[in-house]
Amino acid sequence: MDLDSLNEKEFFSIGEISKISGVPEHSLRYWEKEFGLIRPVRKASGHRRYTRKDVQTVLDVKDLIYKGKLTLEGARKYIKNGSIAGQSSARVHSDETYKLLRELHKDICNILKEW
């Protein structure tokens, strides 16, 4: 399953979200509690059904943690400040932004080493 299939389906299982995002199921369940933005619909049987908005939120949180190198606390603060709340299709950061941030980080580390 890939991102193109998002337009074809309305609800997704936790296994499908795990495959799409590359995030383990146990992490997805934890992120539900931790961030509050991921709110799957519960069926009568108790199974989670994620919406497309949930999928995008999972991908945004994953970007913050894995690409942005934020801790869970940092990602929570970023989200709490409204930085990705309400965004459904926009990526949190572009690759160019990450490249610039990495360059700045290297420059700052070099300056601190010389100091």
C-alpha atoms as a printed R data frame, in Angstrom:
    type eleno elety resid chain resno       x      y      z
1   ATOM     1    CA   MET     A     1   0.000  0.000  0.000
2   ATOM     2    CA   ASP     A     2   1.277  3.476 -0.852
3   ATOM     3    CA   LEU     A     3   0.212  7.088 -0.486
4   ATOM     4    CA   ASP     A     4  -1.734  7.019 -3.774
5   ATOM     5    CA   SER     A     5  -4.178  4.589 -2.216
6   ATOM     6    CA   LEU     A     6  -5.090  7.266  0.355
7   ATOM     7    CA   ASN     A     7  -7.452  8.852 -2.160
8   ATOM     8    CA   GLU     A     8  -9.255  5.559 -2.746
9   ATOM     9    CA   LYS     A     9  -9.987  4.618  0.869
10  ATOM    10    CA   GLU     A    10 -11.792  6.430  3.633
11  ATOM    11    CA   PHE     A    11 -10.629  4.378  6.638
12  ATOM    12    CA   PHE     A    12  -7.457  2.420  7.361
13  ATOM    13    CA   SER     A    13  -6.490 -0.238  9.884
14  ATOM    14    CA   ILE     A    14  -3.527  0.218 12.207
15  ATOM    15    CA   GLY     A    15  -1.604 -2.365 10.157
16  ATOM    16    CA   GLU     A    16  -2.164 -0.379  6.959
17  ATOM    17    CA   ILE     A    17  -1.049  2.841  8.642
18  ATOM    18    CA   SER     A    18   2.045  1.065  9.917
19  ATOM    19    CA   LYS     A    19   2.914 -0.067  6.387
20  ATOM    20    CA   ILE     A    20   2.245  3.354  4.855
21  ATOM    21    CA   SER     A    21   4.242  5.282  7.446
22  ATOM    22    CA   GLY     A    22   6.895  2.743  8.365
23  ATOM    23    CA   VAL     A    23   6.078  3.325 12.044
24  ATOM    24    CA   PRO     A    24   5.514  0.249 14.246
25  ATOM    25    CA   GLU     A    25   1.962 -0.326 15.489
26  ATOM    26    CA   HIS     A    26   2.976  0.043 19.138
27  ATOM    27    CA   SER     A    27   4.414  3.496 18.365
28  ATOM    28    CA   LEU     A    28   1.189  4.524 16.632
29  ATOM    29    CA   ARG     A    29  -0.835  3.529 19.688
30  ATOM    30    CA   TYR     A    30   1.567  5.483 21.915
31  ATOM    31    CA   TRP     A    31   1.421  8.553 19.662
32  ATOM    32    CA   GLU     A    32  -2.390  8.515 19.930
33  ATOM    33    CA   LYS     A    33  -2.083  9.043 23.684
34  ATOM    34    CA   GLU     A    34   0.941 11.315 23.512
35  ATOM    35    CA   PHE     A    35  -0.146 13.854 20.892
36  ATOM    36    CA   GLY     A    36  -3.947 13.842 20.942
37  ATOM    37    CA   LEU     A    37  -4.174 14.776 17.250
38  ATOM    38    CA   ILE     A    38  -4.441 11.180 16.076
39  ATOM    39    CA   ARG     A    39  -7.986 10.077 16.855
40  ATOM    40    CA   PRO     A    40  -8.993  6.845 15.180
41  ATOM    41    CA   VAL     A    41 -12.641  5.858 15.086
42  ATOM    42    CA   ARG     A    42 -13.345  2.758 17.166
43  ATOM    43    CA   LYS     A    43 -15.581  0.092 15.706
44  ATOM    44    CA   ALA     A    44 -17.958 -1.813 17.973
45  ATOM    45    CA   SER     A    45 -15.375 -4.605 18.028
46  ATOM    46    CA   GLY     A    46 -12.771 -2.162 19.382
47  ATOM    47    CA   HIS     A    47 -10.630 -2.064 16.240
48  ATOM    48    CA   ARG     A    48  -9.145  1.276 15.289
49  ATOM    49    CA   ARG     A    49 -10.072  2.876 11.954
50  ATOM    50    CA   TYR     A    50  -7.878  5.790 10.936
51  ATOM    51    CA   THR     A    51  -9.009  8.563  8.582
52  ATOM    52    CA   ARG     A    52  -6.890 10.173  5.859
53  ATOM    53    CA   LYS     A    53  -6.342 13.125  8.197
54  ATOM    54    CA   ASP     A    54  -4.964 10.727 10.818
55  ATOM    55    CA   VAL     A    55  -2.620  9.252  8.215
56  ATOM    56    CA   GLN     A    56  -1.277 12.693  7.321
57  ATOM    57    CA   THR     A    57  -0.860 13.570 10.992
58  ATOM    58    CA   VAL     A    58   1.105 10.350 11.571
59  ATOM    59    CA   LEU     A    59   3.367 11.236  8.637
60  ATOM    60    CA   ASP     A    60   3.839 14.772  9.988
61  ATOM    61    CA   VAL     A    61   4.718 13.506 13.477
62  ATOM    62    CA   LYS     A    62   7.107 10.981 11.951
63  ATOM    63    CA   ASP     A    63   8.806 13.812 10.029
64  ATOM    64    CA   LEU     A    64   9.179 15.856 13.195
65  ATOM    65    CA   ILE     A    65  10.731 12.972 15.083
66  ATOM    66    CA   TYR     A    66  12.838 11.262 12.422
67  ATOM    67    CA   LYS     A    67  13.733 14.054  9.981
68  ATOM    68    CA   GLY     A    68  13.450 17.012 12.336
69  ATOM    69    CA   LYS     A    69  15.352 15.112 15.043
70  ATOM    70    CA   LEU     A    70  12.913 16.289 17.715
71  ATOM    71    CA   THR     A    71  12.278 14.355 20.883
72  ATOM    72    CA   LEU     A    72   8.714 13.339 21.696
73  ATOM    73    CA   GLU     A    73   8.578 16.290 24.094
74  ATOM    74    CA   GLY     A    74   9.860 18.643 21.390
75  ATOM    75    CA   ALA     A    75   7.374 17.303 18.859
76  ATOM    76    CA   ARG     A    76   4.557 17.682 21.386
77  ATOM    77    CA   LYS     A    77   5.511 21.323 22.010
78  ATOM    78    CA   TYR     A    78   5.787 21.960 18.265
79  ATOM    79    CA   ILE     A    79   2.319 20.537 17.741
80  ATOM    80    CA   LYS     A    80   0.876 22.287 20.818
81  ATOM    81    CA   ASN     A    81   1.973 25.640 19.412
82  ATOM    82    CA   GLY     A    82  -0.256 24.927 16.423
83  ATOM    83    CA   SER     A    83   2.521 24.391 13.940
84  ATOM    84    CA   ILE     A    84   0.892 21.353 12.315
85  ATOM    85    CA   ALA     A    85  -2.549 21.342 13.915
86  ATOM    86    CA   GLY     A    86  -5.108 21.573 11.161
87  ATOM    87    CA   GLN     A    87  -2.685 20.875  8.324
88  ATOM    88    CA   SER     A    88  -3.903 17.946  6.270
89  ATOM    89    CA   SER     A    89  -1.868 17.873  3.090
90  ATOM    90    CA   ALA     A    90   1.138 20.136  3.614
91  ATOM    91    CA   ARG     A    91   4.373 18.567  4.751
92  ATOM    92    CA   VAL     A    92   5.815 19.989  7.942
93  ATOM    93    CA   HIS     A    93   9.171 20.885  6.398
94  ATOM    94    CA   SER     A    94  10.576 20.668  2.919
95  ATOM    95    CA   ASP     A    95  13.844 18.886  2.164
96  ATOM    96    CA   GLU     A    96  15.449 22.274  1.503
97  ATOM    97    CA   THR     A    97  14.539 23.448  4.991
98  ATOM    98    CA   TYR     A    98  16.109 20.346  6.524
99  ATOM    99    CA   LYS     A    99  19.243 20.849  4.465
100 ATOM   100    CA   LEU     A   100  19.504 24.459  5.634
101 ATOM   101    CA   LEU     A   101  18.927 23.472  9.269
102 ATOM   102    CA   ARG     A   102  21.609 20.775  9.071
103 ATOM   103    CA   GLU     A   103  24.087 23.277  7.609
104 ATOM   104    CA   LEU     A   104  23.303 25.764 10.373
105 ATOM   105    CA   HIS     A   105  23.731 23.037 12.978
106 ATOM   106    CA   LYS     A   106  27.152 22.108 11.570
107 ATOM   107    CA   ASP     A   107  28.224 25.768 11.522
108 ATOM   108    CA   ILE     A   108  27.140 26.287 15.122
109 ATOM   109    CA   CYS     A   109  28.962 23.115 16.226
110 ATOM   110    CA   ASN     A   110  32.146 24.292 14.465
111 ATOM   111    CA   ILE     A   111  31.918 27.690 16.126
112 ATOM   112    CA   LEU     A   112  31.461 26.080 19.550
113 ATOM   113    CA   LYS     A   113  34.462 23.792 18.973
114 ATOM   114    CA   GLU     A   114  36.657 26.771 18.154
115 ATOM   115    CA   TRP     A   115  35.397 28.749 21.113
